[in-house]
Amino acid sequence: MPTVVSSTAGSDTTLWTTDGEYLTEFASGEAEVRSRVFKGLVLRREWLDPKALPDVEACLREAEGKA
């Protein structure tokens, strides 16, 4: 199930997923996004802001603790 990220700003980032032929909003308003493909993978929505990308190593350490 591919997911498309529509980049806006921080917590306003909108995630889309395919639903047959259509795109539907995914994880709307949630601070954490749980992967539907990789069991246990959790991303913080704020990490997806292209204008303020966080430190990758810090994100990986935090994500590892949530798995």
C-alpha positions in Angstrom: 0.0 0.0 0.0 2.1 3.0 -1.2 1.8 6.2 0.7 2.4 9.7 -0.7 3.5 12.6 1.5 2.2 16.0 0.6 4.8 18.3 2.1 3.4 21.4 3.9 4.7 22.4 7.4 5.4 20.3 10.4 2.2 18.9 12.0 0.2 20.1 9.0 1.9 17.5 6.7 -0.8 15.5 5.0 -0.3 11.8 4.3 -2.1 10.0 1.5 -2.5 6.3 0.7 -3.9 4.5 -2.2 -7.4 2.9 -1.9 -7.9 1.1 -5.1 -7.9 3.9 -7.8 -8.2 6.7 -5.3 -6.1 8.5 -2.8 -7.4 8.8 0.8 -6.0 10.7 3.7 -4.0 8.6 6.2 -3.3 9.2 9.9 -5.1 12.5 9.9 -4.3 14.7 12.9 -2.1 12.0 14.6 1.2 13.0 16.1 2.7 9.6 15.3 2.3 7.7 12.1 2.4 3.9 12.3 3.6 2.0 9.2 1.1 -0.4 7.6 4.0 -2.1 5.9 6.8 -2.4 8.5 5.4 -3.7 11.8 6.5 -1.6 14.7 7.8 1.3 12.7 6.5 4.6 14.1 7.4 8.0 12.8 6.7 11.4 14.4 4.8 13.6 11.9 7.1 16.5 12.7 10.0 14.5 11.3 8.4 14.8 7.8 8.6 18.6 7.6 11.1 19.2 4.7 11.8 22.7 5.9 13.0 21.6 9.3 14.4 18.1 9.0 15.6 16.7 12.3 18.9 14.9 13.0 18.6 11.4 11.4 20.6 9.6 14.1 18.4 11.1 16.8 15.2 10.0 14.9 16.6 6.5 14.5 17.5 6.2 18.2 14.0 7.4 19.1 12.3 5.1 16.6 14.3 2.1 17.8 12.9 2.7 21.3 9.3 2.7 20.1 9.5 -0.5 18.1 
